[in-house]
Amino acid sequence: MSALNEKIATAQAPTIPEILMVIRELNQAHQAYALTLPAELRLQIARQFHTHYLWLLRQRVNFGFDRAQQGYFLYLPAIKQEDNL
């Protein structure tokens, strides 16, 4: 996880495998969060979710949330073309 946090902190353009890894981590945090968990654990999960969500936004990754599947997914093309010009 530390390698991912290092990647999140850098300003390099993300690769598709990196984007998919962040979305997978985002989904894991989303699915793990439950009000029945102790407050400290909920806070840790919420911070992980927030970090990954913001990274996707900052990288201008084209992603969305599927309410039926209850998960985040990657739109293709992954990076908005107008942002890369």
N, C-alpha and C positions, 0 to 999 in steps of 0.2 A: 504494500500500500504506500510506502514511502516514495517509491519511484513514481507512482501516479501523482502524489502530492507535489513532487518536484516538477513533473510535467505540467501540472495545473498552474504552478507558479511562473512558468516560463512564458515568453511571448511568441514562441515558435508556432508556425501554422500546424494544425493538427492533422494527423493521418486518419484514414478511415478506421483502421484497427484501434487507434487511440480513442476516437470518438465513440466507437462501439463499446469499448471498455468503460468509458465514463458513463454511457447510458446504462450499461449493465449494473454498474455500481449505484447509479441513481435509482434504478428499479429495485435493487436489493434494499436500499435504505427506505424507499417508499413502502415496500412490502413488510419490512421488519418493524416499522413504527406501529406501536399499539399503546393505547391509553392505559392498559393494564401493566405495562412495564414500569419499573422504578424510574423516578424522575431523572436521575443521572444518566441512565441508559437512553431514555427518550431524548435527552439533550444531546448526547453523543451522536445518535442516529440523525437527529435534525440538523446538526452541524455538518455531518457528512453529506446529507442530501443537499443542503444549501450550497456547500462548496462546489459540488458537481453541477448543480443547476446553474449557478453563476458562471462557471467555466464555460458551459455550453453557450450561454448567452453572450459572453465576452468574445468567444471564438466565432460568433455569428453562425452557429450550427443550426440547420433547419430541422428542428425536432418538434414532436407533438406528444399529446397524451391521448390514449385510446381508453375511453370510459368503459367500454364493454370488456376489454382485456385487463383494465386497471394497470396499464403500464405505459411507459414512455417509449417512443420509437423514433427512428431516423427517417426523415423525408429524403428522397433523392431528387435532385442533387443535394448532397449533404451541406455544402457551403454555398451560400447565396452568391451568385455570379457577380451581381453589381457591387458587392462588398470587396471583391478581389481585384477590381480594376485599378 
